């Protein structure tokens, strides 16, 4: 059974929204958000610029999801955009296989 990719996209947007709020102020965390330590881990490992960029990419992806050939490929393209585009001038991330020294 395939996941609901539209719901996954909404969940990702909510998570990025919460990360952005916590990056702006630590007082933003609410108990209904779940595990504070896990969320704090994302807050510290993502720059505020990356968080904003990923949110924008996900928001555009949510809008475009019905236009994709299928929901899975549309969701995957959003994730690939997040891996590829960076706010530091558009440099592409190194693919995991190349970073590990694999051809």
N, C-alpha and C positions, 0 to 999 in steps of 0.2 A: 504494500500500500504506500503510495507516494505521499510525502508531506504536503501540507497546504502552504505553498510557497508564498502566497499573498499574506497569510498570517505570519509566516517567518519574517517577511519583509517588515511588517508592522512591529513585530517584536524587536527586530534589530533597530528600527527607528526609535522605539521607546527606550531601549538600552542606551543608544547614543545620546538621546535627550537627557537621560539621567546622568550619564557621564559628564556631559557638558555642564549641567547644573552643579554637579559636585566639583568640577574644575573651577567654577566661578565662586563657589562658597561651600565649605565643608558642612555648613549647617543645613544644606539642602536635602540630605539623606532622610528618607522616611521608612519606617519599619515595613510598610507594605511592599517595598521594592525588593525585599528578599535579603540575601546574604550580603551584609555590608562589606565584609572583607573581600569578597570576590569583586564587588563593584569598585572598591577602593583600588584593587589591583589594576583594573582597567584605567582608572583615573590617573594612576601614576605612570603607567606604561604608554599611554597615548598622549601626544602633545595636544593642547587645545586646538591648534591649527588642523591637525589630523582628524580630530573628533568632528570639527565643523565640516571639513571636506567630506568625510565618510557619511555624515548625516545628509549633506547635500546630494551626494551620489545616490544614496539609498532613497531619498525623497524623489529624485528624478526617475530612479528605477521603479519605484512603486507606481508612479504615473504611467510609465511605459510598459509595465509588466503585461497588460492585456494586448499589447502590440507585438510581443515576442511570439515566435513560432509555437512555443509552449512555455508554461510557467517555470519549469525547471531551468531551461536554457536562459530565460530572462533573468532569473535569480542568480544563476552562475555568472552571467555577464556583469551583473552589479558587483559581485564579489571580485571578479577579475579586474574591474575598473578600480576598486579600492586598493588592490594589490599593485596596480600599475601606476596610478597617478598620485603624486605627492605635492604638498603645498610649497616645497622648496625649489620651485622653478620647473617642475614637471619631470624630474628625473625618474626613470623607471626603476622599480625595485628589481633586485636580482632574483631570477627564478630560483626556487628552492633547489632544483637539481644542479644548477650552475654554482650556487653557493656551496654546495656540498662537494664540489669537484667532480660531479658526474657529467658525462657528455650529454 
